[in-house]
Amino acid sequence: MIPDKVYIPIRTCDLTLSQVMERIVELQAEHPDEEIFMDGDAYAIVGRPRRPGI
């Protein structure tokens, strides 16, 4: 399995919630082949390759 890419480590970033949300939208546009989401275990915004057909 390919590991998730960490784009925003929430614990150590200086971004506000609205800035994080804006960055998520940007990441989704920059990486349409990835699912961008909040990983609660890693406490980070991460990207994972989309699975075909889902």
ZIQUITA-V921662 format. One line per field, one symbol per residue. phi: phi as a letter, one per 40 degrees, with the letter a starting at -180 (. if undefined). psi: psi as a letter, one per 30 degrees, with the letter a starting at -180 (. if undefined). burial: 1 if it has 24 or more other ideal C-beta (glycine too) atoms within 12 Angstrom, else 0. Layout:
phi=???
psi=???
burial=???
This chain:
phi=.ccccccbcddbcbccdcccccccccccccbccbcbacccccfacbbbdccdgb
psi=kklkkjejjeeglgkleeeeeeeeeeeeefifglkkljjeefhlklkkkkkkg.
burial=000000110100000000000011001000000001010000011111000000
